[in-house]
Amino acid sequence: MSVTSVEKDPEALTMTVTADLDATVERAWQLWADPNQFEQWWGPPGYPTTVVDFDLRAGGRVTFFLSGTEGERHDSTWEVITADPPRHLELRDADVDDDGRPNDGNAMTAMVITIEERDGGGAPPLLAVPGPKRPVLH
């Protein structure tokens, strides 16, 4: 996967990341939809991901944690707002404490994943993740 652009809009509190994947739309979707595959790529190097719960349907929840290099644990949860396989996913995302509350005391953030083929079809899909740090009121 190659990140082809990162666009930040501090005033709107949004960031859009676009990546070029050498995969079909369906294969790219499986990177998100299969918990075993998700564990293999999510998070920074040296911080393995462990999935606790994984229900990637609208109304579902995904819970996971990253293990730090010095034994620390970073828990996260996603509330699945929309899941339209294999092209669209909307989540509310937060790092959480032991009680499941966002660690920073702020509202959860929004994350939208769109998987599209390039113009002309048949080419690797593009993955755009707009607004991963846009506050969402709940």
C-alpha positions as CSV (number, residue, x, y, z in Angstrom):
1,M,0.0,0.0,0.0
2,S,1.3,3.4,-0.9
3,V,-0.1,6.6,0.6
4,T,-0.6,8.9,-2.3
5,S,-1.9,12.0,-0.5
6,V,-2.7,13.4,3.0
7,E,-4.9,16.5,3.1
8,K,-5.4,18.3,6.4
9,D,-8.0,21.0,7.1
10,P,-7.3,22.3,10.7
11,E,-10.3,24.6,10.6
12,A,-12.8,21.8,9.7
13,L,-10.8,19.3,12.0
14,T,-10.5,16.8,9.1
15,M,-7.8,14.8,7.5
16,T,-8.1,12.8,4.3
17,V,-5.6,10.0,3.6
18,T,-5.7,8.4,0.1
19,A,-3.8,5.2,-0.6
20,D,-3.2,3.1,-3.6
21,L,-3.7,-0.6,-3.0
22,D,-2.6,-3.4,-5.3
23,A,-5.8,-5.3,-4.7
24,T,-9.4,-5.7,-5.9
25,V,-12.1,-3.8,-4.1
26,E,-13.3,-7.0,-2.4
27,R,-9.8,-7.9,-1.2
28,A,-9.3,-4.4,0.2
29,W,-12.6,-4.7,2.0
30,Q,-11.4,-7.9,3.7
31,L,-8.5,-6.0,5.2
32,W,-11.1,-4.2,7.3
33,A,-13.8,-7.0,7.6
34,D,-11.7,-10.0,8.6
35,P,-10.4,-9.6,12.2
36,N,-7.3,-11.8,11.5
37,Q,-6.3,-9.6,8.6
38,F,-7.1,-6.4,10.4
39,E,-4.7,-7.5,13.2
40,Q,-1.9,-7.8,10.7
41,W,-1.9,-4.3,9.4
42,W,-3.6,-1.9,11.9
43,G,-1.3,0.2,14.1
44,P,2.3,1.3,13.9
45,P,5.2,-1.1,13.6
46,G,6.1,-2.6,16.9
47,Y,2.6,-2.3,18.4
48,P,0.8,-5.5,17.6
49,T,-3.0,-5.3,17.4
50,T,-5.3,-7.8,19.3
51,V,-9.0,-7.9,18.4
52,V,-11.3,-8.5,21.4
53,D,-14.7,-8.1,19.8
54,F,-15.5,-7.7,16.1
55,D,-18.9,-7.0,14.8
56,L,-18.5,-4.9,11.6
57,R,-22.2,-4.4,10.9
58,A,-24.2,-1.2,11.3
59,G,-24.9,-1.0,15.0
60,G,-22.0,-3.3,15.8
61,R,-18.8,-2.6,17.8
62,V,-15.2,-3.4,17.2
63,T,-12.9,-3.5,20.3
64,F,-9.2,-4.0,20.1
65,F,-5.9,-3.0,21.7
66,L,-2.4,-2.3,20.7
67,S,0.5,-3.7,22.8
68,G,3.3,-1.2,23.3
69,T,7.0,-1.9,23.2
70,E,7.3,-1.7,27.0
71,G,4.2,-3.7,27.9
72,E,1.7,-0.9,27.9
73,R,-1.8,-1.4,26.4
74,H,-3.7,1.1,24.3
75,D,-7.4,0.1,24.1
76,S,-9.7,1.4,21.4
77,T,-13.3,0.9,20.4
78,W,-15.3,1.6,17.2
79,E,-19.0,2.0,17.0
80,V,-20.1,0.9,13.5
81,I,-22.4,3.6,12.1
82,T,-22.7,2.3,8.5
83,A,-21.2,-0.8,6.8
84,D,-21.9,-1.2,3.1
85,P,-19.6,-4.0,1.9
86,P,-17.3,-3.9,0.0
87,R,-17.1,-0.1,-0.5
88,H,-18.1,2.0,2.5
89,L,-17.6,2.0,6.3
90,E,-18.4,4.7,8.8
91,L,-17.1,4.5,12.4
92,R,-16.9,6.4,15.6
93,D,-13.5,5.8,17.1
94,A,-12.0,6.4,20.5
95,D,-9.1,5.4,22.6
96,V,-10.7,4.2,25.8
97,D,-10.0,3.6,29.5
98,D,-10.7,0.4,31.4
99,D,-14.4,1.5,31.7
100,G,-14.8,2.1,28.0
101,R,-14.8,5.9,28.2
102,P,-12.7,8.0,25.8
103,N,-9.3,8.6,27.5
104,D,-9.0,12.2,26.5
105,G,-12.5,13.2,27.8
106,N,-13.5,14.4,24.3
107,A,-16.3,13.0,22.1
108,M,-15.5,10.1,19.9
109,T,-14.1,10.9,16.5
110,A,-15.5,10.0,13.0
111,M,-13.8,7.9,10.5
112,V,-15.1,7.2,7.0
113,I,-13.6,4.6,4.8
114,T,-14.4,4.5,1.0
115,I,-12.9,1.9,-1.3
116,E,-13.1,2.7,-5.0
117,E,-11.6,1.5,-8.2
118,R,-9.6,4.0,-10.2
119,D,-11.2,5.6,-13.3
120,G,-11.5,3.0,-16.1
121,G,-12.1,0.1,-13.7
122,G,-10.1,-3.0,-13.2
123,A,-7.3,-1.1,-11.5
124,P,-6.3,-1.2,-7.9
125,P,-8.8,0.5,-5.6
126,L,-8.2,3.8,-3.8
127,L,-8.9,4.0,-0.1
128,A,-9.8,7.4,1.3
129,V,-10.2,8.0,5.0
130,P,-11.8,11.4,5.5
131,G,-12.0,13.1,8.9
132,P,-10.5,10.6,11.3
133,K,-10.2,13.4,13.9
134,R,-13.6,15.2,13.4
135,P,-15.5,15.3,16.7
136,V,-18.9,13.6,16.7
137,L,-21.5,14.6,19.2
138,H,-23.3,11.7,20.8
